[in-house]
Amino acid sequence: MTIGQQILLPSDEQIRALHERYAPTRQAFDLVYTHCQIICAVAEHLLDEHPSPVNAALVRVGSLLHDIGFPELVSRFCSHHTAVGLTREDVLRHQLQLPVGDYAGRPGQVHQ
């Protein structure tokens, strides 16, 4: 959601609550939430070491939510977080539980 040009992103507490709400079990929550925290730490480290004109707060939220895809603003992190991405053919061939489509980042793509 945006107000004017300001992007409203969920807080860390709201992100944790989303993970807790959508995790099917406590074990799943622990695994997925910890994984997302690790990804976030790596992303923040990379931004610190290699300054870039990206929205660091959006990278943080995207990292923490990439496996559950909330809110809509960060849903591209979820669908494109497979490193090299997935093609439409990959989704079909492996019968992945995803909407059929191409899930690959574009060269030079920057989320702000």
C-alpha positions in Angstrom: 0.0 0.0 0.0 1.2 3.5 -0.7 0.1 6.9 0.6 1.3 9.5 -1.8 4.8 8.4 -2.6 5.4 6.7 0.8 5.3 2.9 0.9 3.7 1.5 4.0 5.6 -1.7 4.9 4.7 -4.1 7.8 6.8 -4.0 11.0 8.9 -6.9 12.1 6.1 -7.7 14.7 3.5 -7.8 11.9 5.7 -9.9 9.8 6.2 -12.4 12.6 2.5 -12.5 13.1 1.9 -13.3 9.4 4.4 -16.2 9.6 2.6 -17.5 12.7 -0.8 -17.2 11.1 0.1 -19.0 7.9 2.4 -21.7 9.2 0.6 -25.0 9.3 2.6 -26.2 12.4 4.9 -24.7 15.0 7.8 -26.7 13.4 7.0 -25.2 10.0 6.9 -21.7 11.6 10.3 -22.2 13.2 11.9 -23.5 10.0 10.5 -20.9 7.6 10.7 -17.9 9.9 14.4 -18.7 10.8 15.2 -19.2 7.1 13.7 -15.8 6.3 15.6 -14.1 9.0 18.8 -15.6 7.6 18.0 -14.5 4.1 17.3 -11.0 5.5 20.6 -10.9 7.3 22.4 -11.9 4.1 20.5 -9.3 2.1 21.3 -6.5 4.6 25.0 -7.6 4.7 25.2 -7.4 0.9 23.6 -4.0 0.9 26.0 -2.8 3.5 29.0 -4.1 1.5 27.7 -3.1 -1.9 25.7 0.1 -1.7 22.9 0.2 -4.2 20.0 2.5 -5.1 17.4 0.1 -3.8 14.9 0.6 -1.0 16.6 -1.2 1.9 13.4 -1.3 3.9 11.6 -3.1 1.0 14.5 -5.5 0.7 14.2 -6.3 4.4 10.5 -6.9 4.2 10.8 -8.8 1.0 13.5 -11.0 2.6 11.4 -11.7 5.7 8.2 -12.4 3.7 9.6 -14.1 0.5 8.2 -17.5 1.4 4.7 -16.3 2.2 4.3 -13.4 -0.2 2.6 -10.7 1.9 1.8 -7.9 1.3 1.1 -7.7 -2.5 4.0 -5.2 -2.8 6.5 -7.9 -1.9 4.8 -10.8 -3.7 7.4 -10.6 -6.5 10.1 -11.5 -3.9 8.1 -14.7 -3.2 7.6 -15.7 -6.9 11.2 -14.8 -7.9 13.3 -15.9 -5.0 14.6 -19.1 -6.6 17.9 -17.5 -7.5 17.9 -18.2 -11.3 14.1 -18.4 -11.3 11.7 -20.8 -12.8 10.3 -20.9 -16.3 6.8 -21.7 -17.3 8.1 -25.1 -18.6 9.7 -25.8 -15.2 6.4 -25.2 -13.4 4.6 -27.6 -15.8 7.2 -30.3 -16.0 7.7 -30.5 -12.2 3.9 -30.0 -11.5 4.8 -27.2 -9.1 2.0 -25.8 -6.9 2.3 -22.4 -8.5 0.3 -20.5 -11.1 1.8 -21.4 -14.4 4.1 -18.6 -15.5 7.7 -17.4 -15.7 9.3 -16.6 -12.4 12.7 -15.2 -13.3 14.0 -11.8 -12.5 14.9 -9.4 -15.3 18.5 -8.2 -15.7 19.0 -4.8 -14.0 15.7 -5.1 -12.2 15.6 -2.9 -9.1 12.6 -2.8 -6.7 12.2 0.5 -5.0 
